[in-house]
């Protein structure tokens, strides 16, 4: 647990204590649910990776405007630097 902040440590500690009391959290048992829960409450840990993934999935539909595409592209590409 040394790789997470004190806030996250405290949050996980409360969840583990709740497990002992019979309050179960499914995100403690499934990795994908755990990652989603972390992103929901604490944000994305690696903005560069997220920007790279977003650029990989960026595309322009036939009815889109080039200006919107360019702005989105520039937004993601600046996060890579």
TALINLIN-V101523 format. One record per residue. N is the residue number from 1. RES is the residue in one small letter. PHI is phi as a letter, one per 30 degrees, with the letter a starting at -180 (999 if undefined). PSI is psi as a letter, one per 40 degrees, with the letter a starting at -180 (NA if undefined). Layout:
n: {N | N}
res: {RES | RES}
phi: {PHI | PHI}
psi: {PSI | PSI}
This chain:
n: {1 | 2 | 3 | 4 | 5 | 6 | 7 | 8 | 9 | 10 | 11 | 12 | 13 | 14 | 15 | 16 | 17 | 18 | 19 | 20 | 21 | 22 | 23 | 24 | 25 | 26 | 27 | 28 | 29 | 30 | 31 | 32 | 33 | 34 | 35 | 36 | 37 | 38 | 39 | 40 | 41 | 42 | 43 | 44 | 45 | 46 | 47 | 48 | 49 | 50 | 51 | 52 | 53 | 54 | 55 | 56 | 57 | 58 | 59 | 60 | 61 | 62 | 63 | 64 | 65 | 66 | 67 | 68 | 69 | 70 | 71 | 72 | 73 | 74 | 75 | 76 | 77 | 78 | 79 | 80 | 81}
res: {x | x | x | x | x | x | x | x | x | x | x | x | x | x | x | x | x | x | x | x | x | x | x | x | x | x | x | x | x | x | x | x | x | x | x | x | x | x | x | x | x | x | x | x | x | x | x | x | x | x | x | x | x | x | x | x | x | x | x | x | x | x | x | x | x | x | x | x | x | x | x | x | x | x | x | x | x | x | x | x | x}
phi: {999 | d | d | c | d | d | d | d | e | d | d | d | d | d | d | d | d | d | e | d | c | j | c | c | c | d | d | d | c | b | e | d | d | d | d | d | d | d | d | d | c | b | i | d | d | b | d | d | d | d | d | d | d | d | d | d | c | d | b | c | d | d | c | d | c | d | d | d | d | d | d | d | d | d | d | d | d | d | d | d | d}
psi: {e | e | e | i | i | d | d | d | d | d | d | d | d | d | d | d | d | d | d | d | e | e | h | i | h | d | e | e | e | h | d | d | d | d | d | d | d | d | d | d | d | e | i | h | d | g | d | d | d | d | d | d | d | d | d | d | e | h | i | h | i | d | e | i | h | d | d | d | d | d | d | d | d | d | d | d | d | d | e | e | NA}
